[in-house]
Amino acid sequence: MAAPDLLRIPLDEGRFENIGRLPNGNQFMAYVTGAMPDGMKYPMNDEQARLKRWLAVVHQFDADGNHLVSEARLGAFDIEGRDIAGQKAWAQLEDMYDRLTMDGEPVFCDINVKLFSVEIDDVLHGLFYEQDEEEPESEWVMLEPRDIMFHPEWDSGEYST
């Protein structure tokens, strides 16, 4: 296989419950996630742990799956407490969602989008194709910074966390 032209992301309560189509036909994906700057995956020490932040994120795509725009807003840093930081990020997402739906309510459904990459405030966001060098048949697409892995067939909607 190879990198997908389109990746299906399934409407799924718990992981992908805020995805679908807007009245103008554009697709969207919205969520709250923890993130580290500069691609750092996990805090190694207390100082690095202070860098972990909770973000509200909205990605928009056109009807053909091309990335249009992404927005990420800081809820709070993990050092404030995960619950507090998460609540602040969800409040940001509610505000972003209100603006997103100003022209009408979306249809919540699976979306089919192309791979993309955007850096916002030192955090890399996107869908990234990866392949194991030693086992070329082992391949996946990662949604970052959520750290969710999609598996072939790319139109199956199969993913793991």
N, C-alpha and C positions, 0 to 999 in steps of 0.2 A: 504494500500500500504506500501511500504518500500523504502529505499534508492534505487535509480536506479542503474542497472548494467551499463547502458549507457545512457547518456543524449544527446539528439539532440539539437544542437545549429544552428539555421537557418541563412543562408546568408540573411542579411537584411540591406538595405541601411540606414545609420545613426547610427545603434547600432553595427551590426556585418557585416561590409562590407569587413573586412580584415580577412576572414577565408577561409579555403579550404584545398586542398591537394597539396603537393609538388610532383615533378616528381618521387621521390623515394617511394611514397605512404604514407609518414608520413603526419599527419594533423597538422594544425597550427591555431592559433588565435592571432591576433595582434591588439593593440589599445593604445590609450592615455587615461589616467585617473588621477583624483585627488586622493590623498591618505594621510591618517594620520598614524603616527607610532602607534604601540602597540594596534591596533584595535580601536583606538579612532575614533568615527564616525564623529562628527562635532566639530569644534572649539568652546570652551566655552568662551575664553577670548582672548585678543590680543596676549599674549604669546603663547598660544596654536595655534592661527591662524598662527603664524610664522612657525609652524611645517608642515603645509599643503604643499605638494609637488605635482608636475605634472610629471608623469612618462610615458615613452614609455615602453610597455610590449609586449613580445612575448612568448607564450606558445607553445611547440611542443609535439605532441603525436604520437605514432606509429599507424599503420593502424588499430589496434584493439582498439584504444582509450586509451591505457596506457600512462600516463604522462612520457615524456622523459626528458625534460629540460625546464626551464623558465629563461628568462632574463628580467631585469627591469633596465632602465637607467633614471637617473634624468634629467628632462628638466630644471626645476627651482622651486623655492619656491613661493608660492602664494603671499608672501609679495612683490615680484618684480612686481606684477600685473598679473592678471589672463591671459590676452592676451599674454603678453610677455612669461610667464611661459609655456602656451600652445603651442606657436610657437616653443619654444626651445624643448619641448617634441616631437612635430611632426617632427622636424629636426632630433632628435635622432631616431625616429621610421623609417624615410626614410633610414637612414644609416643601421639600423638593418635589414630592409626589403631587402636592396641591398645584404647584406651578406646571408640572408635566401634564396634568389633566385639565388645564384651564379651558381647552377647546372641546371637552367631552370625556366621558368615561372610557377607559380602554376595554378591550376584550382580552381577558386573561387566557393565554393559550401557549402552546409550544412556539418557540421561535427558531429560525434558521439563519445563522449569521456567519460571517467570514472572520477569519483570524485577524486580530488587531493588537496594537500596542500603543500605550500612551503613558507618559510619566506625569504624575500630578504630585506636587510637594514632596519630591524625592521618593515617591512610592510608584513602582511599576505596576500598571494595570493592564490586563489583556488576556487574550487566548493565545497560547504558545504551543506550537507543535514540537514534540521531542521524540527522539528515536534512540534506542539503546545501540551503541556502537558495536558491541559484541554480539548482540542478537537483533539484527535489523528488522525482524518481524515483530519485535516488541516496540510498540509506538503508542503515543497518547497525546492528548491536548490538555494543557493545564490552564485553568482559570485562576489567574493571580490578581490580587494577593489572597484569594479565598482558599487556595490550595486544594482545588477540586479537579480530579482527573477524569477526562472523558476517554472512552475506549472505542476502537473501531467495532463495527461498521459506523461510520460517522453520522449516518442518519438514524441510528438506533436509539439515541438518547441515553445510552449506557454511561454511567459515571460512578465514581467511588470517591470517598473522602479520606 
